[in-house]
Amino acid sequence: MITKDITLIKLIQEYPEAAAKLKEMGMSCAVCMGAASETLEDGIKAHGLNLEETLKILNEVLKKDEE
């Protein structure tokens, strides 16, 4: 499960499908210098996205990937 406290770099490494979804939503985490130190919550806020909605979408992507 992806939480708001995961660092962006860890998300990119462990959940590439979620990182791809973030890119679709306007967050190019893989090329951002902040990815090394920021949390997912930091990135979501910086991009003006809704935290709870984004977490729900990312975890749905993981769930679909498991099926």
Secondary structure as UniProt FT lines:
FT   TURN            4..5
FT   HELIX           8..14
FT   HELIX           16..24
FT   TURN            25..26
FT   HELIX           29..31
FT   HELIX           33..36
FT   HELIX           40..46
FT   TURN            47..48
FT   HELIX           51..66
//
